[in-house]
Amino acid sequence: MLPDVGGVYAIVLRLPGATHLRVLGREVWLPAGHYVYVGSARGPGGLRARLGRHLRGDGRPRWHIDALRAAAEVDGFTYWVDEQVTECAVVRAVAALPGATIPIPRFGASDCRQGCVAHLIHVPD
């Protein structure tokens, strides 16, 4: 069971085939493979509400991840409730993996104040 406190999370998604998505006001093409999306849950219900919604893949589309979640399968996830862990630090760590790339600039990071290019990273299989 997910905790109902705030925190940071990372979801590993597998896109089984190349697909086009409409996100950030434009059509984008994503190759098949694995993606890591990093976000935070600081509102009511904390991680249980936000991460739970993303894992289920339901609800009215609201966030960038909703477009990808409609086409991708969840392969795994993790979360941190430690105040010292920030989503931007997790993004930097994942983006530093060998072969990692940013497929869609600003995806999940349109309100990022730390200068992240995106909070979605394509990682090699």
Contact map, one row per residue, 1 for C-alpha under 8 A:
11100000000000000000000000000000000000000000000100000000000000000000000000000000000000000000000000000000000000000000000000000
11110000000000000000000000000000000000000000001100010000000000000000000000000000000000000000000000000000000000000000000000000
11111000000000000000000000000000000000000000011100000000000000000000000000000000000000000000000000000000000000000000000000000
01111100000000000000000000000000000000000000111110000000000000000000000000000000000000000000000000000000000000000000000000000
00111110000000000000000000000000000000000100111100000000000000000000000000000000100000000000000000000000000000000000000000000
00011111000000000000000000000000000000011110111000000000000000000000000000000000100000000000000000000000000000000000000000000
00001111100000000000000000000000000000011100011000000000000000000000000000000011111000000000000000000000000000000000000000000
00000111110000000000000000000000000001111000001000000000000000000000000000000011100011100000000000000000000000000000000000000
00000011111000000000000000000000000001111000001000100000000000000000000000001111000000100000000000000000000000000000000000000
00000001111100000000000000000000000111100000000000000000000000000000000000001110000000000000000000000000000000000000000000000
00000000111110000000000000000000000111000000000000000000000000000000000001111100000000000000000000000000000000000000000000000
00000000011111000000000000000000011110000000000000000000000000000000000001111000000000000000000000000000000000000000000000000
00000000001111100000000000000000011110000000000000000000000000000000100111110000000000000000000000000000000000000000000000000
00000000000111110000000000000001111000000000000000000000000000000000000111100000000000000000000000000000000000000000000000000
00000000000011111100000000000011111000000000000000000000000000000000001110000000000000000000000000000000000000000000000000000
00000000000001111100000000000001100000000000000000000000000000000000000110000000000000000000000000000000000000000000000000000
00000000000000111110000000000011100000000000000000000000000000000000000000000000000000000000000000000000000000000000000000000
00000000000000111111000000001111000000000000000000000000000000000000000000000000000000000000000000000000000000000000000000000
00000000000000001111100000001111000000000000000000000000000000000000001000000000000000000000000000000000000000000000000000000
00000000000000000111110000111100000000000000000000000000000000000000000000000000000000000000000000000000000000000000000000000
00000000000000000011111000111100000000000000000000000000000000000011000000000000000000000000000000000000000000000000000000000
00000000000000000001111111110000000000000000000000000000000000000010000000000000000000000000000000000000000000000000000000000
00000000000000000000111111110000000000000000000000000000000000010010000000000000000000000000000000000000000000000000000000000
00000000000000000000011111000000000000000000000000000000000000010000000000000000000000000000000000000000001000000000000000000
00000000000000000000011111100000000000000000000000000000000000000000000000000000000000000000000000000000000000000000000000000
00000000000000000000011111110000000000000000000000000000000000000000000000000000000000000000000000000000000000000000000000000
00000000000000000001111011111000000000000000000000000000000000000000000000000000000000000000000000000000000000000000000000000
00000000000000000001111001111100000000000000000000000000000000000000000000000000000000000000000000000001000000000000000000000
00000000000000000111100000111110000000000000000000000000000000000000000000000000000000000000000000000000000000000000000000000
00000000000000000111100000011111000000000000000000000000000000000000000000000000000000000000000000000010000000000000000000000
00000000000000101110000000001111100000000000000000000000000000000000000000000000000000000000000000000000000000000000000000000
00000000000001111110000000000111110000000000000000000000000000000000000000000000000000000000000000000000000000000000000000000
00000000000001111000000000000011111000000000000000000000000000000000000000000000000000000000000000000000000000000000000001111
00000000000111100000000000000001111100000000000000000000000000000000000000000000000000000000000000000000000000000000000001111
00000000000111100000000000000000111110000000000000000000000000000000000000000000000000000000000000000000000000000000000111100
00000000011110000000000000000000011111000000000000000000000000000000000000000000000000000000010000000000000000000000000111100
00000000011110000000000000000000001111100000000000000000000000001000000000000000000000000000000000000000000100000000001110000
00000001111000000000000000000000000111110000000000000000000000000000000000000000000000100110000000000000000100000000001100000
00000001110000000000000000000000000011111000000000000000000000000000000000000000000000100000000000000000000100000000001000000
00000111100000000000000000000000000001111100001000000000000000000000000000000000000000100000000000000000000000000000000000000
00000111100000000000000000000000000000111110011001100000000000000000000000000000000000000000000000000000000000000000000000000
00001110000000000000000000000000000000011111011000000000000000000000000000000000000000000000000000000000000000000000000000000
00000100000000000000000000000000000000001111110000000000000000000000000000000000000000000000000000000000000000000000000000000
00000000000000000000000000000000000000000111110010000000000000000000000000000000000000000000000000000000000000000000000000000
00011100000000000000000000000000000000000011111111000000000000000000000000000000000000000000000000000000000000000000000000000
00111110000000000000000000000000000000001111111111000000000000000000000000000000000000000000000000000000000000000000000000000
01111111100000000000000000000000000000011100111111110000000000000000000000000000000000000000000000000000000000000000000000000
11111000000000000000000000000000000000000000111111110000000000000000000000000000000000000000000000000000000000000000000000000
00010000000000000000000000000000000000000001111111111000000000000000000000000000000000000000000000000000000000000000000000000
00000000000000000000000000000000000000001000111111111100000000000000000000000000000000000000000000000000000000000000000000000
00000000100000000000000000000000000000001000001111111110000000000000000000000000000000000000000000000000000000000000000000000
01000000000000000000000000000000000000000000001111111111000000000000000000000000000000000000000000000000000000000000000000000
00000000000000000000000000000000000000000000000011111111111000000000000000000000000000000000000000000000000000000000000000000
00000000000000000000000000000000000000000000000001111111110000001100100000000000000000000000000000000000000000000000000000000
00000000000000000000000000000000000000000000000000111111100000000000000001000000000000000000000000000000000000000000000000000
00000000000000000000000000000000000000000000000000011111110000000000000000000000000000000000000000000000000000000000000000000
00000000000000000000000000000000000000000000000000001111111000000100110000000000000000000000000000000000000000000000000000000
00000000000000000000000000000000000000000000000000001101111100000000000000000000000000000000000000000000000000000000000000000
00000000000000000000000000000000000000000000000000001000111110000000000000000000000000000000000000000000000000000000000000000
00000000000000000000000000000000000000000000000000000000011111000000000000000000000000000000000000000000000000000000000000000
00000000000000000000000000000000000000000000000000000000001111100110000000000000000000000000000000000000000000000000000000000
00000000000000000000000000000000000000000000000000000000000111110100000000000000000000000000000000000000000000000000000000000
00000000000000000000000000000000000000000000000000000000000011111110000000000000000000000000000000000000000100000000000000000
00000000000000000000001100000000000000000000000000000000000001111111000000000000000000000000000000000000001100000000000000000
00000000000000000000000000000000000010000000000000000100000000111111100000000000000000000000000000000000001100000000000000000
00000000000000000000000000000000000000000000000000000100100011111111110000000000000000000000000000000000000000000000000000000
00000000000000000000111000000000000000000000000000000000000010111111111000000000000000000000000000000000000000000000000000000
00000000000000000000100000000000000000000000000000000000000000011111111100000000000000000000000000000000000000000000000000000
00000000000010000000000000000000000000000000000000000100100000001111111110000000000000000000000000000000000000000000000000000
00000000000000000000000000000000000000000000000000000000100000000111111100000000000000000000000000000000000000000000000000000
00000000000000100010000000000000000000000000000000000000000000000011111110000000000000000000000000000000000000000000000000000
00000000000011110000000000000000000000000000000000000000000000000001111111000000000000000000000000000000000000000000000000000
00000000000011110000000000000000000000000000000000000000000000000000101111100000000000000000000000000000000000000000000000000
00000000001111000000000000000000000000000000000000000010000000000000000111111000000000000000000000000000000000000000000000000
00000000001111000000000000000000000000000000000000000000000000000000000011111000000000000000000000000000000000000000000000000
00000000001110000000000000000000000000000000000000000000000000000000000001111100000000000000000000000000000000000000000000000
00000000111100000000000000000000000000000000000000000000000000000000000001111110000000000000000000000000000000000000000000000
00000000111000000000000000000000000000000000000000000000000000000000000000011111000000000000000000000000000000000000000000000
00000011110000000000000000000000000000000000000000000000000000000000000000001111100000000000000000000000000000000000000000000
00000011100000000000000000000000000000000000000000000000000000000000000000000111110010000000000000000000000000000000000000000
00001111000000000000000000000000000000000000000000000000000000000000000000000011111010000000000000000000000000000000000000000
00000010000000000000000000000000000000000000000000000000000000000000000000000001111110000000000000000000000000000000000000000
00000010000000000000000000000000000000000000000000000000000000000000000000000000111111000000000000000000000000000000000000000
00000000000000000000000000000000000000000000000000000000000000000000000000000000011111000000000000000000000000000000000000000
00000001000000000000000000000000000000000000000000000000000000000000000000000001111111101100000000000000000000000000000000000
00000001000000000000000000000000000000000000000000000000000000000000000000000000001111111100000000000000000000000000000000000
00000001100000000000000000000000000001110000000000000000000000000000000000000000000011111110000000000000000000000000000000000
00000000000000000000000000000000000000000000000000000000000000000000000000000000000001111111000000000000000000000101001000000
00000000000000000000000000000000000000000000000000000000000000000000000000000000000011111111100000000000000000000000000000000
00000000000000000000000000000000000001000000000000000000000000000000000000000000000011111111110000000000000000000000000000000
00000000000000000000000000000000000001000000000000000000000000000000000000000000000000111111111000000000000000000001001110000
00000000000000000000000000000000000000000000000000000000000000000000000000000000000000011111111100000000000000000000000000000
00000000000000000000000000000000000000000000000000000000000000000000000000000000000000001111111110000000000000000000000000000
00000000000000000000000000000000000100000000000000000000000000000000000000000000000000000111111110010000000000000000000010000
00000000000000000000000000000000000000000000000000000000000000000000000000000000000000000011111110011100000000000000000010000
00000000000000000000000000000000000000000000000000000000000000000000000000000000000000000001111111010000000000000000000000000
00000000000000000000000000000000000000000000000000000000000000000000000000000000000000000000111111110000000000000000000000100
00000000000000000000000000000000000000000000000000000000000000000000000000000000000000000000000111110000000000000000000000000
00000000000000000000000000000000000000000000000000000000000000000000000000000000000000000000000011111000000000000000000000110
00000000000000000000000000000000000000000000000000000000000000000000000000000000000000000000011111111100000000000000000011110
00000000000000000000000000000000000000000000000000000000000000000000000000000000000000000000001000111110000000000000000011100
00000000000000000000000000000000000000000000000000000000000000000000000000000000000000000000001000011111100000000000110111000
00000000000000000000000000000100000000000000000000000000000000000000000000000000000000000000000000001111100000000000000111000
00000000000000000000000000010000000000000000000000000000000000000000000000000000000000000000000000000111111000000000010100000
00000000000000000000000000000000000000000000000000000000000000000000000000000000000000000000000000000111111000000000110000000
00000000000000000000000000000000000000000000000000000000000000000000000000000000000000000000000000000001111111000001111000000
00000000000000000000000100000000000000000000000000000000000000011000000000000000000000000000000000000001111111000000011100000
00000000000000000000000000000000000011100000000000000000000000111000000000000000000000000000000000000000011111100000011100000
00000000000000000000000000000000000000000000000000000000000000000000000000000000000000000000000000000000011111110001111000000
00000000000000000000000000000000000000000000000000000000000000000000000000000000000000000000000000000000011111110000010000000
00000000000000000000000000000000000000000000000000000000000000000000000000000000000000000000000000000000000111111000000000000
00000000000000000000000000000000000000000000000000000000000000000000000000000000000000000000000000000000000011111111000000000
00000000000000000000000000000000000000000000000000000000000000000000000000000000000000000000000000000000000000111111000000000
00000000000000000000000000000000000000000000000000000000000000000000000000000000000000010000000000000000000000011111000000000
00000000000000000000000000000000000000000000000000000000000000000000000000000000000000000000000000000000000000011111100000000
00000000000000000000000000000000000000000000000000000000000000000000000000000000000000010010000000000000010010011111111000000
00000000000000000000000000000000000000000000000000000000000000000000000000000000000000000000000000000100110010000011111000000
00000000000000000000000000000000000000000000000000000000000000000000000000000000000000000000000000000101111111000001111110000
00000000000000000000000000000000000011100000000000000000000000000000000000000000000000010010000000000000011110000001111110000
00000000000000000000000000000000001111000000000000000000000000000000000000000000000000000010000000000111001100000000011111000
00000000000000000000000000000000001110000000000000000000000000000000000000000000000000000010011000011110000000000000011111100
00000000000000000000000000000000111100000000000000000000000000000000000000000000000000000000000000011110000000000000000111110
00000000000000000000000000000000111100000000000000000000000000000000000000000000000000000000000010111000000000000000000011111
00000000000000000000000000000000110000000000000000000000000000000000000000000000000000000000000000110000000000000000000001111
00000000000000000000000000000000110000000000000000000000000000000000000000000000000000000000000000000000000000000000000000111
